[in-house]
Amino acid sequence: MRGHRAHRVGLARCSPEDRDVPQIGDELAVARALSELSHQLVDATAADIERITHQPAHVRI
């Protein structure tokens, strides 16, 4: 992914019975966005490996 940009958006919704603590929702949304971004980076890394080696890449996180 060198030279490319990546971004993700994470969402968090409260259940009606949850207490209103916006910081927790913000933390959850950030965690979801970072998780999605990490998967995107792993996929890009695997694609780079496959492009160079011409072999299937099995990248684990």
N, C-alpha and C positions, 0 to 999 in steps of 0.2 A: 504494500500500500504506500510505499515511499512516493511522496509527491502528491498523494491524494488526501482528501479530507473525508472524514466520516463524522456523522452525528446521529444521535438517537434521541427520542423523547420517551420519558417514562411517565406513566399515569398512576395515580392513586385515588381511590374513591373510598369514602367512609360508608360503612353500613349505618343505617338509621339508629341502631342502638349503640354505636361507638361514641365515645366522648370526643368533643371537639378539641383536638390537639394538633394544630396545623403543622408543627415541626415534625411530628411523626409521619404525617402524610408526605411532607417534603422529602424526608429521608427515604421513605419507601419509593417515591417516584425517582429519586436520584439513583438508588440501588438498582431499580429496574432498567433505567437508561444505561447505566454502566455495565450491567449484565448483558444487555443486547449489544452494546458496543464491543465488549470482550468477545462475544461470539462472532461478530462481524470481522474483528481482527484475526481471530483464529481461522476463519474461512479464507480470508485474504492470504494469510500465511501458507495455508495448505495449497491454495491455487498457485502461489509463487513457487513452492517446492515442486509441485507437479510440472509447472512450466519449465523449470530448470532440469529436473531429473527425468522427465517423461515417464514417471512412475506414479501410481496412486499414492497419495500422502495420507497417513493416518495420524492426525494431530489430535492430541487429547488435552483437555484442560482439567 
